[in-house]
Amino acid sequence: MASADEVKDLFPAMVERLIPDKAAGIDATILFDLSGDNGGFFWIKITDGAAEAGQGELADPSMTVKASADDWFAVATGQSNAMQAFMTGKLKILGDMGLAMKMQTMFAQ
């Protein structure tokens, strides 16, 4: 089980792993709605090859990822496959499905 700090640290780490060329031309906000003991609301804003991360709810995100904090931690750290988590209902995507597909290639592992 991931600690609260480990979950919170995922998002700045994702910003660092952003591949600018893969995110060029994208202007989107992704909200992560994570449930469980170490959950909460986190977000990543991507603007033309750059990203920033934060914590808290956002109005009108381009896409929302809903999962337990532990399931998202497993996906974000490569312990679990994102597509498999989605297909088994552990990961739910609301909003821009195209952005969800691009996410898989925008961040280095």
Secondary structure, 3 states (H helix, E strand, C coil): CCCHHHHHHHHHHHHHHECHHHHCCCEEEEEEEEECCCCEEEEEEEECCEEEEEECCCCCCCEEEEEEHHHHHHHHCCCCCHHHHHHCCCEEEEECHHHHHHHHHHECC
